[in-house]
Amino acid sequence: MIDRRSMLAAVAGAGAFAATTLRAQTMPGWIQQPVAAQPPVDYLAVAKRQLEMQGRNIPQTDRVGIVDFGLPSSRARFALVDMVAGKVDMFPVTHGRGSDPQHDGWLKSFSNRVGSLATSRGAYRTSDYYWGSNGSSMRLAGLEPDNNNADQRAIVVHGAWYAEPSLIATQGKLGRSEGCFVFGEELLPMILYKLGPGRLLFADKLSLPPPAPVPFELPGPPAPGTENMVRASAQQGVFPKTAD
């Protein structure tokens, strides 16, 4: 048998739940401030569009490299796009220290200036292989005003320990380059082989950064339900010394 006290408590609880649900459904628009999710980037579409723009400069069109610097270095953001199979594989890659002075893993800005140590945006044509101070490497030719100093700045593709994906687990980010596109040493041979000379490498901020918190905005006076309220002045009266 259910006693009267338990029954009254159940009824009260149900009433409170219904009232809460009703308030949520009738919440005024000035309180509801949803943040829209950002759609993912279609790297295959980006590759097709860039090939159309740079086609005469790119003799090999079977594969394209797209670097999405809208993502942090803790994310796989180098898209190796197979234009024949329509397949996209993602890998981690560094950005330049001049683009991330705080070293928080996010690229803040691009630069084409000599000595900037920053990443340059734009379309590149992969060039010849060579053996340099960082081992096996591949030169890049900048095809746009934003990256046409690539050769003078020695912006290339190479490998280094500070680009190893294992650093993401321990440091939460990769190290920074001096503007080069640097991959982990174990990953580099595959990147050099598949990207190869004569292909397109395109770099830009493609993913939008996460939305900043929206400041909570109250409606203009009077706010709903406060039409008859009188605001007490903090300049009047004696401030109490105790809470009761």
C-alpha positions in Angstrom: 0.0 0.0 0.0 1.3 3.5 -0.9 1.0 6.0 2.0 -0.4 9.4 1.5 3.0 11.1 2.0 4.8 9.1 -0.7 1.9 9.7 -3.2 2.0 13.5 -2.5 5.8 13.5 -3.0 5.5 11.7 -6.3 2.8 14.1 -7.6 5.0 17.1 -6.6 8.0 15.6 -8.3 6.0 15.0 -11.5 4.7 18.5 -11.4 8.2 20.0 -11.0 9.5 18.0 -13.9 6.6 19.1 -16.1 7.1 22.7 -15.1 10.9 22.4 -15.9 10.1 20.9 -19.3 7.6 23.6 -20.1 10.0 26.3 -19.1 12.7 24.8 -21.4 10.2 24.7 -24.3 9.0 28.3 -23.7 12.5 29.8 -22.9 12.7 33.2 -24.6 14.9 33.6 -27.6 17.3 36.0 -25.9 18.4 33.1 -23.5 18.7 30.5 -26.3 22.1 31.2 -28.0 23.0 28.0 -29.9 26.4 27.6 -31.6 26.2 26.0 -35.0 28.6 23.1 -35.7 31.2 23.6 -38.5 30.9 21.3 -41.5 33.9 19.2 -42.3 36.2 20.2 -45.2 35.8 18.3 -48.5 39.5 17.9 -49.3 38.8 16.1 -52.6 36.7 19.1 -53.8 39.5 21.5 -52.7 42.1 19.4 -54.6 39.9 19.5 -57.8 39.4 23.2 -57.6 43.1 23.9 -57.0 44.1 21.7 -60.0 41.7 23.6 -62.2 43.4 26.8 -61.1 47.0 25.6 -61.3 46.6 22.9 -64.0 49.1 24.2 -66.5 51.8 24.3 -63.7 51.1 20.8 -62.5 52.2 17.9 -64.8 51.2 15.1 -62.4 47.6 15.2 -61.3 47.0 11.7 -59.9 47.7 12.8 -56.3 47.5 16.1 -54.5 48.6 17.2 -51.0 46.3 19.5 -49.1 47.4 21.0 -45.8 44.6 22.3 -43.6 46.2 24.8 -41.2 42.8 25.6 -39.8 43.5 22.5 -37.6 46.1 22.4 -34.8 49.2 20.4 -35.0 47.7 17.8 -32.7 45.4 16.8 -35.5 46.1 14.9 -38.7 45.9 17.9 -41.2 47.9 16.9 -44.2 45.4 15.3 -46.7 47.0 13.1 -49.3 44.3 13.0 -52.0 44.2 10.1 -54.5 42.4 11.8 -57.4 41.9 8.5 -59.3 40.4 6.5 -56.4 38.7 9.5 -54.7 40.4 8.5 -51.5 41.8 10.9 -48.8 44.4 9.8 -46.2 45.3 12.2 -43.3 48.7 12.6 -41.6 50.2 15.1 -39.1 52.5 17.9 -40.3 54.2 20.8 -38.7 53.9 24.6 -39.2 56.6 27.3 -38.8 57.6 28.8 -35.5 57.0 32.3 -36.9 53.3 31.4 -37.4 52.9 30.2 -33.9 55.1 32.3 -31.5 53.3 31.1 -28.4 53.8 27.4 -29.4 50.3 26.4 -28.5 49.9 24.2 -31.6 47.7 26.6 -33.6 48.9 28.5 -36.7 48.1 32.2 -36.2 49.3 33.8 -39.4 51.2 33.2 -42.7 54.2 35.0 -44.1 56.2 34.9 -47.3 58.9 37.2 -45.8 62.5 36.0 -45.8 63.6 35.4 -42.2 60.0 35.2 -40.9 60.4 31.4 -40.0 56.6 31.3 -40.8 54.5 29.1 -43.0 53.4 30.5 -46.4 49.9 29.8 -47.7 49.1 29.0 -51.3 49.8 26.5 -54.1 53.2 24.8 -54.5 54.6 22.5 -57.2 56.7 19.7 -55.7 60.2 19.6 -57.3 63.3 17.4 -57.1 64.5 15.2 -54.3 67.8 16.0 -52.6 69.9 15.0 -49.6 70.3 17.8 -47.2 71.0 18.6 -43.5 67.7 16.9 -42.7 68.3 13.9 -44.8 66.0 13.0 -47.7 64.0 16.1 -48.7 62.0 17.6 -51.6 62.1 21.1 -52.9 59.0 23.2 -53.5 58.3 25.9 -56.0 55.8 28.6 -54.8 53.2 29.4 -57.5 51.5 32.4 -55.9 52.5 35.8 -54.6 51.9 34.5 -51.1 54.6 31.8 -51.4 56.9 32.8 -54.3 59.9 33.1 -51.9 59.8 29.4 -51.1 63.0 28.7 -53.0 64.9 31.7 -51.4 63.6 30.7 -48.0 64.5 27.0 -48.5 60.9 25.9 -47.8 60.9 22.2 -48.5 59.4 18.9 -47.4 61.6 16.9 -45.0 61.5 14.7 -41.9 62.5 15.4 -38.3 62.1 14.0 -34.8 59.9 16.9 -33.7 57.2 15.9 -36.2 56.8 12.4 -34.8 53.1 11.7 -34.2 54.1 10.1 -30.8 54.7 13.7 -29.5 51.0 14.4 -29.7 50.4 11.8 -27.0 53.0 13.3 -24.7 53.1 17.0 -25.6 49.7 17.6 -27.1 51.2 19.0 -30.3 54.1 18.7 -32.7 57.2 20.8 -32.7 57.6 23.7 -35.0 59.7 24.1 -38.2 61.2 27.2 -39.8 58.4 27.3 -42.4 59.0 23.8 -43.9 56.4 21.1 -44.2 57.9 18.5 -41.8 56.7 14.9 -41.3 57.8 12.2 -38.8 60.9 10.4 -40.0 59.0 7.0 -40.3 56.2 8.7 -42.3 58.5 10.7 -44.6 59.5 8.0 -47.2 55.8 7.3 -48.0 55.0 11.0 -48.3 58.0 11.6 -50.6 57.1 8.6 -52.8 53.4 9.3 -53.2 53.6 13.1 -53.4 56.7 13.0 -55.7 58.0 15.7 -58.1 55.6 17.6 -60.4 52.5 17.4 -58.1 50.4 20.0 -56.4 50.8 20.9 -52.7 48.3 23.4 -51.4 48.3 25.0 -47.9 45.7 27.3 -46.3 43.4 27.6 -43.3 40.5 25.5 -44.5 38.8 24.3 -41.4 37.2 27.1 -39.3 38.6 27.4 -35.8 36.3 26.4 -32.9 33.8 29.1 -32.2 34.7 31.5 -29.4 32.2 31.6 -26.5 29.4 34.0 -27.3 29.1 36.7 -24.7 25.7 36.4 -22.9 23.6 39.3 -24.1 20.7 40.5 -22.1 17.9 42.2 -23.9 17.5 45.9 -23.8 15.7 47.3 -20.7 13.4 46.3 -19.4 14.1 42.6 -19.5 11.0 40.3 -19.5 9.6 40.1 -16.0 11.5 43.1 -14.6 9.2 45.9 -15.7 8.2 46.8 -12.1 11.5 46.1 -10.4 13.4 49.0 -8.8 17.2 48.8 -8.9 18.8 49.8 -5.6 21.8 52.1 -5.8 25.1 50.9 -4.5 25.9 54.5 -3.6 23.1 54.7 -1.0 22.7 53.2 2.4 25.1 51.4 4.7 26.7 48.2 3.4 25.9 45.3 5.8 28.8 43.7 7.7 27.1 40.3 8.0 25.1 38.2 5.7 22.0 38.0 8.0 
